[in-house]
Amino acid sequence: MYALRGVYDGRQVRVLPSEPLPRVNREVMVAIVFWEDLTTDHAARSQYEIARRMRAARETMPPLPMSVKDLVEDGRER
C-alpha cells in the first residue's frame, strides 16, 4: 500500500510535487482519505490565526526609512 499526499481544489486531486510516485503497469484501486474536515468555523479560526501571526511579525519589523511613495520613486531613479 502506498500513501501519497495531495491537494484537493474542489474539482480534482493533485499529488504534491515532492511526493514520489510508484511505477504502476496496471489498474490499481485508489482510496482518497480527507484527514481533516474543514468546517466554516475551522476556516474562520484559521484565517484569524494567520492574521494574528502576520500582525505579530509586522510588529517586530523596524519602520521603513521613508514613505512607500518615496521608496518607489527612489527605485525608479536607479
C-alpha positions, -999 to +999 in steps of 0.1 A: +000+000+000+013+035-009+002+067+008+006+099-012-001+134+000-021+157-024-042+188-027-079+189-035-091+221-051-128+212-052-126+196-087-096+173-087-069+158-065-033+165-074-003+148-059+022+172-042+052+178-064+076+164-037+058+131-035+075+102-053+050+083-075+053+045-077+055+029-112+023+011-120+018-011-151-019-020-144-051-005-130-050-001-092-076+007-067-073+041-051-088+053-018-089+090-011-089+100+025-096+135+038-078+138+070-094+170+082-129+182+079-127+219+073-158+234+086-167+271+082-158+276+119-124+260+115-117+280+083-126+313+101-103+304+131-075+295+107-078+329+089-079+346+123-047+328+134-029+337+101-039+374+105-027+373+142+007+359+131+011+384+103+004+413+127+029+399+152+055+396+125+048+432+113+053+445+149+088+430+150+099+448+118+115+483+120+096+511+104+105+520+068+132+547+064+108+567+041+073+565+028+063+538+002+058+565-024+094+578-018+107+543-019+091+537-053+104+570-067+139+562-054+137+528-071+127+544-104+157+568-103+182+539-100 
